[in-house]
C-alpha cells in the first residue's frame, strides 16, 4: 500500500507540473493583454503598449515567466491581477470556498441520492420501479445545465419568487445552483450505480452469500455494495473534474462568486495571472480528489492494498 | 445394515423460467451418509434442481408449477417449496449447504477468509465473532489447509483455486449441515487438486454423516463418489439406480450413449496409433451411430518435422517496484524442445501454470519468446520478415477453449469463416468465397444455411465446429487446439474428436493439442509431452508415456484421473500439496532438468 501511494503521489506531482506548463502556454495564446487594457484609451502608440507589457512582465521570455509563476505556487504567490492589481491569491481565497461548497454539495447530494435509487433500480430490474427510475434519470440526463438553470430561475425566482435569482447570500441562494449541478450528476450516477450493482449481483459470491442464509439486505449492503463501490469510486473521482468544468457555466448563470466566475472574467480580460492561477488551483483540486480516490480504492479493495 | 430413510425427497418437481419448462416431474431422494449424483449435460436441468432445493432458483426468475421438496429436519417434515423465504433462510446454510462450481469467483474478494467463514456461524449458531473465528480455524484445518491461522486474515485473491474450493467446503460445512449440495465442485480444478477435494468431501461426509447431492457431468467422478445416480436429460429424469448397476447395465438410450462417449483412460492400452471410434448420438429419442472405427496412422515420421522447437524460453515480467522495476518473473516456459511432424498430433499435457498454453501462444506469435529457436517448415522464426510472418499466421491456426468468446457476436458466422480467406488473399470473387464457406460448413457437419446466422443461435458444440471451419479456411498446416474440447459435453466432445481426426487424415494436418484431460489425449494423440512448471517432464509416444509413465509427475497426474468404473476401488496415494507457482524472484532462476532416453524417443527428465 505504501508503494502504491508513493507511486500515485509522484504521478500527481508530475500531472500538476504538466498542467501548469500547458496552462501558462495556452493562456498566452489568447492575445495581448496590453491591447486589451488599452482599449478605449484613445490614441495608443507602440511605445505605450511596450511600456504596459513591461509593467505587466509579459515581455519576458516565456520560460522566465513560467518559472516565476511555477515557483510562486510554492509561496502561494500568484502575482497580481492585471485588472486593478489585487493580489491573485486574495481573489482565489474569496472565490474558492464558494466553488468548493457548491461542488461538494452537489457531489454529496448526487451520491446520497443515486446510490439508493440505483440499488433500488437494480434489485427491481425490469419492474415498474426500475422503469420509473430509469425514465426519470433519462430526463435528468437530457437537460443541458445552463437551460435547467434558466428554467429554475424562471420558475422559482421570477414566477414564484421563492428564491433569489443570483448571488451568494445564505442558504436559499445556494439551492438552485446546487440542484442544477446535482440533477445532472445524479442522473448519470443512478445509471452507473444500477449497472455496477447489476453486474455485482450476477457474481457467484452473491449466490454463495444467499446460500449461507443471509438476509437480502445483508447480501445487498454488505456483500454487494462494497464490491460495486470499487468501479463507482473511480467514476466519481473522474466526474469531479467534469463537475468543476460545468461549474463555470452554472456559476455564470447564477452569478455565483466562485472560481468559475473569476476564470470567466479573466478570460475576457486576458488577465494571465488570474487565469493561470484559477486553472492551477482547479487542477490541483482534481488531482487531489483523484489521489483520495486512489487511497479509498486501496482501502476498499484488498487486491490493490496487498499487492 | 438397515437403510436410512431419505432425509431429502424431491417429489414431482417441475420448474419453469417464464414459459419454458426446464424441469419436468422430477423425483429423487438422498439418505444420510449417502451420495446421490445427478448427471447430465449442460441444459439438462441439474443445476436448476440444486438451486431449487436451496430455493435460490426463484431469485433468477424460476417458478414451481408442481412438486414438493420434503426435508426431514430436527423438527419433522417440512416442504421447502411451501416455506416463505424468511423461514427458508434459517435452513439454508445451516441444514442444507451448497458448494459451487467456480471457486475463483465464489468468495467475496473484499472480505477476509475468516470473516466469510465466521459469517455463517454468527448467523446460524449465534456465536460471537471471536468464537466464530476460532471455529473457523478448526474448519480450515479440517479441510487440510496448511497455515490455517494465517489464512483467516487472508483475502481470496491470495489463494489458489484448490485452496479457495477448500475454503468453500469449510464454509459450507461450518454449521454441520445435514445435506450438502455440491454443484460441479471440481470441474474448474486440475486433476490432482480434484482428487484432493473429492477425498476431503468423502472423508467429511463419513465423519458428519451428511447426505450429499453431487452434480457433475464427469462420469469418472460419478463412478468414484456416488452411491446412487440420477441421469437427467432435457429436464427429465431418464434413469436412476445404484451406481454399479447403472454403469454395468444402463437401460435408457441416453444413458447408454452418455456412457459410450466417455473417454476412459487406459481404454486404448496396447494400441500403437490413435483411433477413431463410432459415436452414438441422440437423434430425437433414439440413438444413432455416427462414424466407424478407424486407425489414425497419419504421422509422416520419414519426412522433416513440420515444426521444430528448440530450447524455448518464455518469461513474463511482473512489475512490482515503486518505479516499475521488475522484482518477479513468471517462468512460464523453460528450455522446452520438441518436434511435430506432418499429420501428427502432439499432446501437451499439464496442470495450471505448466506453461502449455504459453507454448501454443508463442508458436502462434501471440507471445514473444524470451529465447530459443522455432523453425516452421524449414524456415526459422528468427530470420522471418513481415511477409513470412504473415504467411505463418495463415499456416498456423489456433482454436481456443471457449467457442462462445472466440466468435464475434455481431458478425454472421459466414463472415467469420470468410475472414481469413480475405485477410490472406487466398481467393478472389464473392461467389467463389461463398462456395468455399459453404463447403467448409458442410465439412464440419453444419449446412450452408448456417452461414447467415449469428453465433448466439448455435450451441457450444456447433460453435466449436464453426471455429474449426474458420481455422480450416486458411488451409493451415498446423492447428493449435488449446483446450478446444474442454468446454464441451462428452457426446459432443467425442464427435469433435472424430472430426479433428478425419480432417487430419484428409489434409495431412498436424495438431498441437493442448489439454489437461488425459483420457482425451490418449484417444487422439500420436505423441505426448508432459509439462511441469514450464519444463518437459516426459516426452514420448502415446503408448510410452501413458502405458509406461516413468516420471513421478506423470505417474501422479495419471493416478489422479478419475476411473470411469465404479467397481474399481479408488486406491490412490493421497495427493498432497499445491501445484507450485512458476513465479520466481528475479535472480532466482529455476534449475534446468536434463533428460535420459529410456527407450527410443522416450525422454524422461532427471530429478534435479
Interface residues (C-beta under 8 A of the other chain):
Chain A: X3 X6 X7 X203 X204 X205 X207 X208 X209 X210 X211 X212 X213 X214 X215 X223 X226 X227 X230 X300 X301 X302 X303 X306 X307
Chain B: X54 X56 X59 X89 X90 X91 X92 X93 X94 X97 X98 X100 X102 X105 X106 X107 X108 X109 X110 X111 X112 X119 X120 X123 X124 X155 X157 X158 X168 X171 X320 X321 X322
